[in-house]
Amino acid sequence: MNEQDSGQQDVLFTALIPLLNHLYRPQSAVPLARRLATIASTAKNGPVRRDAAGNGRPLLITYGDTLRNDGEAPLEVLHRFLMRHLGADLGAVHLLPFFPSSSDDGFAVIDYRMVDHHIGSWENVRSMADDYELMFDLVINHCSRESLWFADFVSGRDPGRHFFITLTEDSDTSAVIRPRSTPLISTVHTYAGIRHVWNTFSDDQIDLDFSNPDVLETFVDILFFYIRQGASLIRLDAVAFLWKRLGTSCMSLPETHVVVKVLRTLVDHAAPHVRLITETNVPHEENISYFGQGDEAHIVYQFSLAPLLLYSYVFGDASYLTTWAARLTTPPPGTTYLNFIASHDGIGLRPLEGLIPEENVRRLVDRMHDRGGFVTMRDAGDGRQRPYEINVALFSAFEESLPAYLAAHTLLFSFQGMPALYIHSLLATVNDLHLVEQTGRTRSINRGYWEQEVVEARLQDPDSPQSRMLAHCRNLMRLRETQPALAVWADQAVSPCPPGAFVLRRTCPSQALVIAASMCPEAQDIPTHGIGLEEGEFPDLLSGRSVAVGEHLSLAPYEVLWLDVTAATDAAAD
């Protein structure tokens, strides 16, 4: 190690000490800080990618094997599909867990350092990283019951024998907030006798004990291994559940935030091109707390946006969306939101808490049932069960109404932050009830597979929903890239308007846009005095036509406008 590298490690070591002292005893914290700084030093040998996350370029969420072709590794098929149909217009790809797994479609990880051979190889992953920013999941809260760590726990061997949380059978866990209605504790027969272990999500996903510093060190080592394999974004899966303390909700505890700060400190010092993103499907204020003071997550999922957009289009009422968006705070410098409507998981309902009355949430759930969807429940901790997430394919949730569906995605690309598309949303996939029947899991409704020849045939038909959706999104990607007012750092403000419409203003020093959307199957007239528009004609960037504005701005059913009002804004300023 040269003198410069040694000096950088010393700086990192000094930055880590006060954080680790919050988590562990000084006799553990000091040597741990030195070991973590040493692990981080390996990042300088890894590749440095272009920063799609920093400029907010679009991200695609996908499993590695969503697209299939006999005789080929699915990762190869996916890579070729992306290059052919999205090319450089796409900025990043979230490769959902591609590791050997025992359940939950990859989120019960058996081996964190291997690629499931049914999907491909590390060579396939690194090849994709040559063309796109890649996001990997660091499945940090739990691992598979079939992992070697848990085998160690059962047999009493290091390192795994101290990696898991054990409780007494009569431990009081009544204050714990759950994402599931299944038992929190499972019984395990070990060589040392019966043990009771914590499992937040399922009895195949055993929670790890981060009060053991060896667990944190292990995951830091995995984190930097991923960076060396080409990851530019690291998604901290289910991180809100990380730290447990009986008598509390065990959600987003102060220690959890400190762990995120430790990871951020390591990344900022050793791999500044890498971005951390927290996956915290919780109420809005708790969710954005993971920005910290700009010292935790670089990117936070905008979890409330998905159910609010869905509710707005399903019921033609954007009033809740308008109220929420008007209260959004600008993220700290160097951070941003990740905006999405659908993902591999269901549409979370906890992020609606405090935003929409419970009876309206139930109304949304009932409508999704009518459209072939399901709802999973969670234990509220008060003896009641409450809706946790809606499981439905997004195109089916929109009742296969293509005008509303395209409009919703146009709004997605309008918000401040980084837009993310789920591959099944991009391909306008409908509910896969056959797969639900096969697996017995309601989340399978939105996690199916496409044979390559089938999807290619659909895309060759210009009138198919798949072809129209792909063309629409690619046009949005290209157009958004050229508009400075849609950059992640550009300002955002919401204007009051009738419930059937939504108006957003995006501005930067060189451009001003008014984004107006009808959420209804009926035309909408928006009084222009309330949204800061003068009478005149303005270019609509989406259609390329000029839009005349009088006392009202008129919108056709489900129409979205990106009005460039820069000249009018400049004239008003003069």
C-alpha positions as CSV (number, residue, x, y, z in Angstrom):
1,M,0.0,0.0,0.0
2,N,1.4,3.4,-1.0
3,E,1.4,6.4,1.3
4,Q,-1.6,8.1,-0.5
5,D,-3.7,4.9,-0.1
6,S,-2.7,4.7,3.5
7,G,-3.7,8.3,4.2
8,Q,-7.1,7.7,2.5
9,Q,-7.7,4.7,4.8
10,D,-6.8,6.8,7.8
11,V,-9.4,9.4,6.8
12,L,-12.0,6.8,6.3
13,F,-11.1,5.1,9.6
14,T,-11.5,8.4,11.4
15,A,-14.9,9.0,9.8
16,L,-16.2,5.6,10.8
17,I,-15.3,5.6,14.4
18,P,-18.1,7.9,15.8
19,L,-20.7,6.0,13.7
20,L,-19.6,2.6,14.9
21,N,-19.4,3.8,18.5
22,H,-23.2,4.3,18.2
23,L,-23.6,0.6,17.4
24,Y,-20.9,-1.3,19.2
25,R,-18.6,-1.2,22.2
26,P,-15.4,0.8,21.7
27,Q,-13.3,-2.4,21.9
28,S,-15.3,-3.7,18.9
29,A,-15.8,-0.4,17.0
30,V,-12.1,0.5,16.6
31,P,-10.8,-2.7,15.0
32,L,-14.0,-2.9,13.0
33,A,-13.4,0.5,11.6
34,R,-10.0,-0.5,10.5
35,R,-11.2,-3.7,8.8
36,L,-14.0,-1.9,7.0
37,A,-11.6,0.8,5.7
38,T,-9.4,-2.0,4.4
39,I,-12.3,-3.7,2.6
40,A,-13.3,-0.5,1.0
41,S,-9.8,0.0,-0.4
42,T,-10.6,-2.8,-2.9
43,A,-13.1,-0.5,-4.7
44,K,-10.4,1.5,-6.4
45,N,-9.7,-1.6,-8.5
46,G,-13.3,-1.7,-9.8
47,P,-14.7,-0.2,-13.0
48,V,-16.1,3.4,-12.9
49,R,-19.3,3.8,-14.9
50,R,-21.1,6.8,-16.2
51,D,-23.5,8.3,-13.7
52,A,-27.0,7.6,-14.9
53,A,-28.3,7.9,-11.3
54,G,-26.8,11.4,-10.8
55,N,-28.5,12.9,-13.9
56,G,-31.8,11.0,-13.4
57,R,-31.8,9.0,-16.6
58,P,-34.5,6.3,-16.7
59,L,-34.0,2.9,-15.0
60,L,-35.6,-0.4,-15.9
61,I,-36.6,-2.9,-13.2
62,T,-36.4,-6.5,-14.3
63,Y,-35.7,-10.1,-13.3
64,G,-32.8,-11.6,-15.1
65,D,-35.0,-14.3,-16.6
66,T,-38.1,-12.4,-17.5
67,L,-37.2,-12.8,-21.2
68,R,-36.4,-16.3,-22.3
69,N,-35.1,-18.1,-25.4
70,D,-34.3,-21.8,-25.5
71,G,-30.6,-22.5,-25.5
72,E,-29.5,-19.1,-24.3
73,A,-28.7,-17.7,-20.9
74,P,-31.7,-15.3,-20.0
75,L,-29.2,-12.6,-19.1
76,E,-27.9,-12.7,-22.7
77,V,-31.5,-12.5,-24.0
78,L,-32.3,-9.6,-21.8
79,H,-29.1,-7.7,-22.7
80,R,-29.8,-8.1,-26.5
81,F,-33.4,-7.0,-26.0
82,L,-32.5,-3.9,-24.2
83,M,-29.8,-2.9,-26.7
84,R,-32.2,-3.5,-29.6
85,H,-35.3,-1.8,-28.2
86,L,-34.1,0.8,-25.8
87,G,-30.4,1.3,-26.6
88,A,-28.7,4.3,-25.1
89,D,-32.0,5.9,-24.3
90,L,-32.1,3.8,-21.1
91,G,-29.7,4.8,-18.4
92,A,-29.7,2.0,-15.9
93,V,-31.0,-1.5,-15.2
94,H,-32.1,-2.9,-11.8
95,L,-31.3,-6.6,-12.0
96,L,-33.5,-8.1,-9.3
97,P,-31.7,-10.8,-7.3
98,F,-30.0,-13.1,-9.6
99,F,-28.4,-15.2,-6.9
100,P,-29.2,-18.8,-5.9
101,S,-32.3,-18.6,-3.8
102,S,-34.8,-20.8,-2.0
103,S,-38.0,-18.7,-2.2
104,D,-39.5,-15.3,-2.8
105,D,-38.3,-15.1,-6.4
106,G,-34.7,-14.4,-5.4
107,F,-35.1,-12.6,-2.1
108,A,-34.2,-15.6,0.1
109,V,-30.5,-15.6,-0.9
110,I,-28.5,-18.8,-0.5
111,D,-25.2,-17.5,-1.8
112,Y,-24.6,-13.8,-2.2
113,R,-21.5,-14.2,-4.4
114,M,-22.9,-16.5,-7.0
115,V,-25.1,-16.0,-10.1
116,D,-27.9,-18.6,-10.4
117,H,-26.6,-20.7,-13.3
118,H,-30.2,-20.9,-14.7
119,I,-30.0,-17.2,-15.3
120,G,-26.4,-16.7,-16.5
121,S,-23.0,-15.9,-15.1
122,W,-20.9,-13.0,-13.8
123,E,-19.5,-12.6,-17.3
124,N,-23.1,-11.9,-18.5
125,V,-23.6,-9.3,-15.7
126,R,-20.3,-7.6,-16.4
127,S,-21.1,-7.5,-20.1
128,M,-24.4,-5.7,-19.4
129,A,-22.5,-3.3,-17.1
130,D,-20.5,-2.2,-20.1
131,D,-23.7,-0.7,-21.6
132,Y,-25.8,0.3,-18.6
133,E,-25.5,1.4,-15.0
134,L,-26.5,-1.7,-13.0
135,M,-28.4,-1.8,-9.7
136,F,-27.8,-4.9,-7.5
137,D,-29.9,-5.8,-4.5
138,L,-28.0,-6.1,-1.2
139,V,-30.6,-8.3,0.5
140,I,-29.4,-7.1,3.9
141,N,-32.2,-7.9,6.4
142,H,-32.3,-11.7,6.0
143,C,-30.9,-14.7,4.2
144,S,-32.2,-18.1,3.2
145,R,-32.8,-20.9,5.6
146,E,-30.7,-23.0,3.1
147,S,-27.7,-20.7,3.3
148,L,-24.3,-21.9,4.7
149,W,-24.6,-19.3,7.4
150,F,-27.8,-20.9,8.7
151,A,-26.3,-24.3,8.4
152,D,-23.5,-23.0,10.7
153,F,-26.2,-21.7,13.1
154,V,-27.8,-25.1,13.3
155,S,-24.5,-27.0,13.9
156,G,-23.0,-24.3,16.1
157,R,-20.1,-23.4,13.9
158,D,-18.5,-20.0,13.0
159,P,-19.3,-17.7,11.5
160,G,-23.0,-18.3,11.2
161,R,-23.7,-19.5,14.8
162,H,-23.9,-15.9,15.9
163,F,-25.4,-14.4,12.7
164,F,-29.1,-14.7,13.7
165,I,-31.5,-13.3,16.3
166,T,-32.7,-15.8,18.9
167,L,-35.6,-15.2,21.3
168,T,-37.3,-16.9,24.1
169,E,-40.6,-18.6,23.3
170,D,-42.5,-16.1,25.5
171,S,-40.7,-12.9,24.1
172,D,-43.1,-10.0,23.9
173,T,-43.1,-8.9,20.2
174,S,-46.5,-7.2,20.3
175,A,-45.0,-3.7,19.5
176,V,-43.3,-5.0,16.3
177,I,-44.7,-3.6,13.0
178,R,-45.1,-6.4,10.5
179,P,-45.3,-6.5,6.7
180,R,-46.9,-9.9,6.9
181,S,-49.5,-11.8,8.9
182,T,-47.4,-14.9,9.2
183,P,-45.7,-15.8,12.5
184,L,-42.7,-13.6,13.4
185,I,-40.8,-16.3,15.2
186,S,-40.1,-19.8,14.0
187,T,-38.8,-22.8,15.9
188,V,-35.5,-24.4,14.8
189,H,-34.0,-27.7,15.9
190,T,-30.2,-27.2,16.3
191,Y,-27.4,-29.4,17.6
192,A,-27.6,-27.4,20.9
193,G,-31.4,-27.8,21.2
194,I,-34.5,-25.9,20.2
195,R,-34.0,-22.2,19.2
196,H,-36.5,-19.6,18.3
197,V,-35.4,-17.3,15.4
198,W,-36.8,-14.0,14.0
199,N,-38.2,-14.1,10.5
200,T,-39.9,-10.9,9.4
201,F,-41.0,-12.1,6.0
202,S,-41.2,-15.9,6.0
203,D,-39.8,-18.8,7.9
204,D,-37.5,-19.4,4.9
205,Q,-36.1,-15.9,5.3
206,I,-34.2,-15.7,8.6
207,D,-33.3,-12.2,9.9
208,L,-29.7,-11.4,10.4
209,D,-28.4,-9.9,13.7
210,F,-26.6,-6.6,13.0
211,S,-25.8,-6.2,16.7
212,N,-23.0,-8.6,15.9
213,P,-20.3,-6.5,14.2
214,D,-19.2,-9.5,12.2
215,V,-22.5,-9.4,10.3
216,L,-22.0,-5.8,9.3
217,E,-18.4,-6.5,8.2
218,T,-19.6,-9.5,6.1
219,F,-22.2,-7.3,4.3
220,V,-19.7,-4.5,3.7
221,D,-17.4,-7.1,2.0
222,I,-20.3,-8.3,-0.1
223,L,-21.2,-4.7,-1.0
224,F,-17.7,-4.0,-2.4
225,F,-17.7,-7.4,-4.2
226,Y,-20.8,-6.2,-6.0
227,I,-19.1,-2.9,-6.9
228,R,-16.1,-4.8,-8.4
229,Q,-18.6,-6.8,-10.5
230,G,-20.0,-3.6,-12.1
231,A,-22.7,-2.4,-9.7
232,S,-23.1,1.4,-9.8
233,L,-26.3,1.4,-7.6
234,I,-26.9,-0.7,-4.5
235,R,-30.4,-1.2,-3.4
236,L,-30.7,-1.9,0.4
237,D,-33.6,-4.3,0.4
238,A,-36.0,-4.1,3.3
239,V,-33.5,-2.0,5.2
240,A,-36.1,-0.4,7.5
241,F,-36.5,-3.7,9.4
242,L,-32.7,-4.1,9.9
243,W,-32.2,-3.4,13.6
244,K,-34.3,-5.1,16.3
245,R,-35.0,-4.0,19.9
246,L,-37.8,-5.6,21.8
247,G,-40.4,-3.1,23.1
248,T,-40.1,-1.0,20.0
249,S,-41.7,-1.2,16.5
250,C,-38.3,-2.4,15.2
251,M,-38.9,-0.2,12.2
252,S,-36.4,2.5,11.1
253,L,-34.7,2.5,14.5
254,P,-31.8,5.0,15.0
255,E,-29.3,2.2,14.7
256,T,-30.7,1.3,11.3
257,H,-30.0,4.9,10.1
258,V,-26.5,4.6,11.5
259,V,-25.9,1.5,9.5
260,V,-27.0,3.3,6.4
261,K,-24.6,6.2,7.3
262,V,-21.8,3.7,7.7
263,L,-22.4,2.3,4.2
264,R,-22.7,5.8,2.7
265,T,-19.5,6.9,4.4
266,L,-17.6,3.9,2.9
267,V,-19.0,4.4,-0.6
268,D,-18.4,8.1,-0.6
269,H,-14.8,7.7,0.4
270,A,-13.9,4.6,-1.7
271,A,-16.4,4.5,-4.6
272,P,-17.9,7.9,-5.1
273,H,-19.5,6.8,-8.4
274,V,-21.7,4.4,-6.6
275,R,-25.2,5.4,-5.3
276,L,-27.1,3.8,-2.4
277,I,-30.9,3.5,-2.6
278,T,-33.0,2.5,0.3
279,E,-36.1,0.3,-0.2
280,T,-38.4,1.4,2.6
281,N,-42.1,0.7,1.9
282,V,-43.4,2.8,4.8
283,P,-45.4,6.0,5.3
284,H,-44.0,9.0,3.5
285,E,-42.3,10.9,6.3
286,E,-40.5,7.8,7.5
287,N,-39.6,6.9,4.0
288,I,-37.8,10.3,3.2
289,S,-36.1,10.2,6.6
290,Y,-33.6,7.9,4.8
291,F,-32.1,11.0,3.1
292,G,-30.8,11.9,6.6
293,Q,-29.0,15.2,6.4
294,G,-27.8,14.3,2.9
295,D,-25.6,11.6,4.6
296,E,-27.7,8.5,4.2
297,A,-29.3,7.3,0.9
298,H,-28.4,9.0,-2.3
299,I,-31.7,7.9,-3.7
300,V,-35.0,7.2,-1.9
301,Y,-38.0,5.4,-3.5
302,Q,-41.0,7.6,-3.9
303,F,-43.3,5.0,-2.5
304,S,-46.4,7.2,-2.2
305,L,-46.4,8.1,-5.8
306,A,-47.4,4.7,-7.2
307,P,-50.7,4.2,-5.2
308,L,-51.5,7.9,-5.5
309,L,-51.2,7.9,-9.3
310,L,-53.2,4.7,-9.5
311,Y,-56.0,6.1,-7.3
312,S,-56.1,9.3,-9.4
313,Y,-56.6,7.5,-12.7
314,V,-58.9,4.8,-11.3
315,F,-61.3,7.3,-9.8
316,G,-60.6,10.4,-11.9
317,D,-59.6,12.3,-8.7
318,A,-56.2,13.8,-8.4
319,S,-56.9,15.8,-5.3
320,Y,-54.9,13.6,-2.9
321,L,-52.0,13.5,-5.4
322,T,-52.1,17.3,-5.6
323,T,-52.1,17.7,-1.9
324,W,-49.2,15.3,-1.4
325,A,-47.1,16.6,-4.2
326,A,-47.5,20.2,-3.1
327,R,-46.0,19.3,0.3
328,L,-43.0,17.4,-1.1
329,T,-39.7,18.8,0.1
330,T,-36.7,19.2,-2.1
331,P,-34.2,16.4,-1.4
332,P,-30.8,17.4,0.0
333,P,-28.1,18.3,-2.5
334,G,-26.7,15.3,-4.2
335,T,-29.7,13.2,-3.6
336,T,-33.0,12.5,-5.4
337,Y,-36.1,10.4,-5.5
338,L,-36.7,7.3,-7.6
339,N,-40.2,7.5,-9.1
340,F,-42.2,4.5,-10.2
341,I,-45.8,3.3,-10.7
342,A,-45.2,-0.5,-10.5
343,S,-42.4,-2.9,-9.6
344,H,-41.8,-6.6,-9.0
345,D,-43.6,-6.2,-5.7
346,G,-47.2,-5.1,-5.3
347,I,-48.4,-1.6,-4.9
348,G,-47.7,-0.7,-1.3
349,L,-50.6,0.7,0.8
350,R,-48.7,1.8,3.9
351,P,-47.3,4.8,2.0
352,L,-50.9,6.0,1.8
353,E,-51.2,6.3,5.6
354,G,-52.1,9.8,6.5
355,L,-52.6,10.7,2.8
356,I,-55.9,9.1,1.9
357,P,-58.8,8.1,4.3
358,E,-59.0,4.5,5.2
359,E,-62.4,4.1,3.5
360,N,-60.9,5.3,0.2
361,V,-58.0,2.9,0.5
362,R,-60.6,0.1,0.9
363,R,-62.4,1.5,-2.1
364,L,-59.2,1.2,-4.1
365,V,-58.6,-2.3,-2.9
366,D,-62.2,-3.3,-3.9
367,R,-61.7,-1.9,-7.4
368,M,-58.4,-3.8,-7.8
369,H,-60.3,-7.0,-6.7
370,D,-62.8,-6.2,-9.4
371,R,-59.9,-6.0,-11.9
372,G,-58.5,-9.4,-11.0
373,G,-56.0,-8.3,-8.4
374,F,-55.3,-9.5,-4.8
375,V,-54.4,-7.8,-1.6
376,T,-52.0,-9.1,1.0
377,M,-52.5,-8.2,4.7
378,R,-50.2,-7.3,7.5
379,D,-50.3,-7.7,11.3
380,A,-51.0,-4.1,12.6
381,G,-49.8,-5.1,16.1
382,D,-53.2,-4.2,17.6
383,G,-54.9,-7.5,16.9
384,R,-56.1,-6.3,13.6
385,Q,-55.0,-7.0,10.0
386,R,-54.7,-4.2,7.5
387,P,-54.1,-4.1,3.8
388,Y,-50.4,-4.1,3.0
389,E,-50.1,-4.2,-0.8
390,I,-52.1,-4.7,-3.9
391,N,-50.9,-7.5,-6.2
392,V,-51.9,-6.8,-9.7
393,A,-50.3,-6.2,-13.2
394,L,-50.4,-2.5,-13.8
395,F,-52.0,-2.8,-17.2
396,S,-54.8,-4.8,-15.7
397,A,-55.1,-2.3,-12.8
398,F,-55.8,0.3,-15.5
399,E,-58.4,-2.0,-17.0
400,E,-56.2,-2.2,-20.1
401,S,-57.1,1.4,-20.9
402,L,-54.1,2.4,-23.1
403,P,-54.8,6.2,-23.1
404,A,-54.9,6.3,-19.3
405,Y,-51.9,4.0,-19.0
406,L,-49.7,6.0,-21.4
407,A,-50.8,9.2,-19.6
408,A,-49.8,7.9,-16.2
409,H,-46.3,7.0,-17.5
410,T,-46.0,10.5,-19.0
411,L,-46.6,11.9,-15.6
412,L,-44.1,9.5,-14.1
413,F,-41.5,11.0,-16.4
414,S,-42.5,14.5,-15.3
415,F,-41.8,14.4,-11.6
416,Q,-38.5,15.5,-10.0
417,G,-36.3,12.5,-9.7
418,M,-35.2,9.4,-11.5
419,P,-38.0,7.5,-13.4
420,A,-38.1,3.8,-13.1
421,L,-40.1,1.3,-15.3
422,Y,-40.9,-2.3,-14.4
423,I,-40.4,-4.5,-17.5
424,H,-43.9,-5.9,-17.2
425,S,-45.3,-2.4,-17.2
426,L,-43.1,-1.5,-20.2
427,L,-44.5,-4.6,-22.0
428,A,-48.2,-3.9,-20.9
429,T,-48.4,-7.4,-19.3
430,V,-51.8,-8.4,-17.9
431,N,-52.5,-10.4,-14.8
432,D,-50.8,-13.8,-14.8
433,L,-53.4,-15.8,-12.9
434,H,-52.0,-19.1,-14.2
435,L,-48.6,-18.4,-12.6
436,V,-50.4,-17.5,-9.3
437,E,-52.1,-20.8,-9.4
438,Q,-48.8,-22.6,-10.1
439,T,-46.8,-20.9,-7.3
440,G,-49.6,-20.2,-4.8
441,R,-48.1,-16.7,-4.4
442,T,-50.2,-13.6,-5.2
443,R,-47.1,-11.6,-6.2
444,S,-46.6,-14.0,-9.1
445,I,-49.5,-12.1,-10.8
446,N,-46.9,-9.6,-11.9
447,R,-43.7,-11.7,-12.2
448,G,-44.3,-13.8,-15.2
449,Y,-42.1,-14.6,-18.2
450,W,-42.1,-13.7,-21.9
451,E,-40.7,-16.0,-24.6
452,Q,-38.5,-13.9,-26.8
453,E,-40.3,-14.8,-30.1
454,V,-43.7,-13.9,-28.6
455,V,-42.7,-10.5,-27.3
456,E,-40.8,-9.7,-30.6
457,A,-44.0,-10.6,-32.6
458,R,-46.1,-8.2,-30.4
459,L,-43.6,-5.4,-30.8
460,Q,-43.6,-5.8,-34.6
461,D,-47.4,-5.1,-34.6
462,P,-47.6,-1.2,-34.3
463,D,-51.1,-1.4,-32.9
464,S,-50.4,-3.8,-30.1
465,P,-50.3,-2.4,-26.5
466,Q,-46.7,-3.6,-26.2
467,S,-45.5,-1.8,-29.3
468,R,-47.4,1.4,-28.5
469,M,-46.2,1.4,-24.8
470,L,-42.6,0.8,-25.8
471,A,-42.6,3.5,-28.5
472,H,-44.3,5.9,-26.1
473,C,-41.7,5.4,-23.3
474,R,-38.7,5.5,-25.6
475,N,-40.0,8.9,-26.9
476,L,-40.4,10.1,-23.3
477,M,-36.8,9.0,-22.6
478,R,-35.4,10.9,-25.5
479,L,-37.5,14.0,-25.0
480,R,-36.9,14.2,-21.3
481,E,-33.1,14.0,-21.8
482,T,-33.1,17.2,-23.8
483,Q,-35.2,19.3,-21.3
484,P,-33.2,21.0,-18.6
485,A,-36.4,21.8,-16.6
486,L,-36.9,18.0,-16.2
487,A,-33.4,17.4,-14.7
488,V,-33.3,15.9,-11.2
489,W,-32.1,19.2,-9.8
490,A,-34.7,21.4,-11.5
491,D,-37.4,22.9,-9.3
492,Q,-40.8,21.5,-8.9
493,A,-44.1,23.2,-7.8
494,V,-47.7,22.0,-7.8
495,S,-50.6,24.2,-8.8
496,P,-54.2,23.9,-7.4
497,C,-56.7,22.8,-10.0
498,P,-60.0,20.9,-10.4
499,P,-59.9,17.3,-9.0
500,G,-60.0,15.7,-12.4
501,A,-56.7,17.3,-13.4
502,F,-53.1,17.7,-12.2
503,V,-50.7,20.5,-12.9
504,L,-47.0,20.5,-12.2
505,R,-44.5,23.3,-12.9
506,R,-40.8,22.4,-13.5
507,T,-38.3,25.2,-13.8
508,C,-34.6,25.9,-14.0
509,P,-32.7,29.0,-15.1
510,S,-32.9,28.2,-18.8
511,Q,-36.4,26.7,-19.1
512,A,-39.9,26.7,-17.6
513,L,-42.5,23.9,-18.2
514,V,-46.1,23.6,-17.2
515,I,-47.2,20.0,-17.1
516,A,-50.9,19.6,-17.2
517,A,-52.8,16.2,-17.1
518,S,-56.4,15.1,-17.3
519,M,-57.0,12.2,-15.1
520,C,-60.4,11.5,-16.5
521,P,-62.2,10.0,-19.5
522,E,-63.8,13.4,-19.8
523,A,-62.4,16.6,-21.1
524,Q,-61.1,19.0,-18.4
525,D,-61.0,22.8,-18.4
526,I,-58.5,24.3,-15.9
527,P,-58.7,28.1,-15.0
528,T,-55.4,29.5,-16.2
529,H,-55.2,32.2,-13.5
530,G,-54.7,29.5,-10.8
531,I,-51.8,27.8,-12.6
532,G,-49.7,30.8,-13.5
533,L,-50.4,30.8,-17.3
534,E,-51.1,33.9,-19.4
535,E,-53.3,33.8,-22.4
536,G,-51.4,32.9,-25.6
537,E,-50.0,30.0,-27.5
538,F,-47.4,27.7,-26.2
539,P,-45.5,24.7,-27.8
540,D,-46.4,21.3,-26.4
541,L,-43.2,19.3,-26.4
542,L,-45.0,16.0,-26.4
543,S,-47.2,16.5,-29.5
544,G,-45.1,19.1,-31.3
545,R,-48.2,21.3,-31.8
546,S,-49.0,24.8,-30.5
547,V,-51.6,25.0,-27.8
548,A,-53.9,28.0,-27.5
549,V,-54.6,29.1,-23.9
550,G,-57.4,31.5,-23.0
551,E,-59.2,31.9,-19.7
552,H,-59.0,28.1,-19.5
553,L,-56.5,25.4,-20.5
554,S,-58.6,22.7,-22.2
555,L,-57.5,19.1,-22.0
556,A,-58.9,16.2,-23.9
557,P,-59.6,13.0,-21.9
558,Y,-56.4,11.6,-20.5
559,E,-54.3,14.2,-22.3
560,V,-51.0,15.3,-20.9
561,L,-49.2,18.4,-22.0
562,W,-45.6,19.5,-21.6
563,L,-46.0,23.3,-22.3
564,D,-42.8,25.2,-22.8
565,V,-43.6,28.6,-21.2
566,T,-40.0,29.8,-21.0
567,A,-40.6,32.8,-23.2
568,A,-43.7,33.9,-21.3
569,T,-41.8,33.5,-18.0
570,D,-38.9,35.5,-19.2
571,A,-41.2,38.3,-20.4
572,A,-43.0,38.4,-17.1
573,A,-39.6,38.6,-15.3
574,D,-38.6,41.6,-17.5
